[in-house]
């Protein structure tokens, strides 16, 4: 067996390369969900733009590193878009109400 980083010949039970320190074999596989995917999901409820960005980063990281968590990142992406739309509708509704109130009180003409 050879080190994928420095090409040194290694014994079969080696976990780390003694030359470069690279982790060898199955021990190097990280099968956990990237934290950025979870953060994107949580932020999508609170700050949709930040949730959107973190969810995209999480999806790319899951795909690039072949790690689980694609589903939670996708859910964060969808929820952040939905929350963005809801926030926009509520904001425009509030602005309409505010302008109507200001016209009725003769503050603006």
WOFENKA-V402770 format. One record per residue. N is the residue number from 0. RES is the residue in one letter. PSI is psi in whole degrees, 0 to 359 (999 if undefined). BURIAL is I if it has 9 or more other C-alpha atoms within 8 Angstrom, else O. Layout:
n: {N N}
res: {RES RES}
psi: {PSI PSI}
burial: {BURIAL BURIAL}
This chain:
n: {0 1 2 3 4 5 6 7 8 9 10 11 12 13 14 15 16 17 18 19 20 21 22 23 24 25 26 27 28 29 30 31 32 33 34 35 36 37 38 39 40 41 42 43 44 45 46 47 48 49 50 51 52 53 54 55 56 57 58 59 60 61 62 63 64 65 66 67 68 69 70 71 72 73 74 75 76 77 78 79 80 81 82 83 84 85 86 87 88 89 90 91 92 93 94 95 96 97 98 99 100 101 102 103 104 105 106 107 108}
res: {X X X X X X X X X X X X X X X X X X X X X X X X X X X X X X X X X X X X X X X X X X X X X X X X X X X X X X X X X X X X X X X X X X X X X X X X X X X X X X X X X X X X X X X X X X X X X X X X X X X X X X X X X X X X X}
psi: {145 150 130 346 312 0 22 142 134 158 162 334 14 135 325 145 128 340 306 347 6 136 135 142 204 339 341 347 128 110 26 158 132 134 329 332 320 318 319 319 313 314 337 334 329 306 91 322 315 321 321 311 312 323 320 316 317 319 316 320 319 317 315 318 5 52 157 167 0 321 316 326 319 319 318 321 313 315 321 323 316 315 324 314 314 316 321 315 314 319 314 325 318 319 320 316 319 314 321 319 316 324 319 334 8 27 320 151 999}
burial: {O O I O O O O O O I O O O O O O I O O O O O I I O O O O O O O O I I O I I I I I I I I I I O I I I I I I I I I I I I I O I I I O O O I I I I O I I I I I I O I I I O I I O O O O O O O O O O O O O O O O O I I O O O O O O}
